[in-house]
Amino acid sequence: VINNPKYFRKSQEKLAKEQRKLSKCVKGSNNYNKQKLKVALIHEKVKNQRRDFQQKISHQLINENQVIVSEDLKPSNMIKNRKLSKSIADASFSSFCNMINYKAKWYGRTYIKVGSLYPSSKLCHYCGYKNTTLTLSDREWQCPNCHTFLDRDKNAALNILEEGLKILNKSGQELPVEPVDTGCNSNLEQEDSTL
C-alpha cells in the first residue's frame, strides 16, 4: 500500500491566497504579470513534486517485480464524480501508468493491463463469489459464500494480479517480455500541466 502524498491539496491554501491577490490586480499591469508568475510557479511545483514521487515509485516497482499488472483505468470518466475528482486528478493515474509502461520496456519487464470492466473489487479472491450489492463506500465486506472478511482494495489487487497472470499464460510468452496489450483502449494521456 502506497499512500498518496496529495501535493495539490497541501498547496491549495497557498494557491488560493495567491489567486485572490491575482484577481485584485489590474489585467496587463506589471503587478498582474508578477502575480500570475507566482501562481504558475505553485502549479509547477505541485506538478514537479508529483512527477518526482511517481518516478521513484515506478522505478521501485520495476526493480522489485518481473510482472506488473494494473487495471486499465479511465481517469477521464472517474473525474466526472464531483466528490472524488480532485483526489483522482491529484493522484494522476495516467502519467503513473505511462511511466510504468515505458520503464517496463526499458528494463525488459512485463506490464499487463486488465480491462476496467473486470469486477475486481466485487469478486471474492478466495471462492470467486461475485458481490453485486457492493457500493463505492464499502471499504470492507464479508463474503456471504465463504464468510471471509475482505479489504476492498487488497482483494481487488489480488484479483487483478490473478487475471493478469491468466492473460499472460494465454499469450504463451515467457518472461521477460514486452508489455502485453489486452486489447482494451487505454486512456493514458499526458499529465495535465494545469493540475
Disulfide bonds with the S-S distance in Angstrom:
none
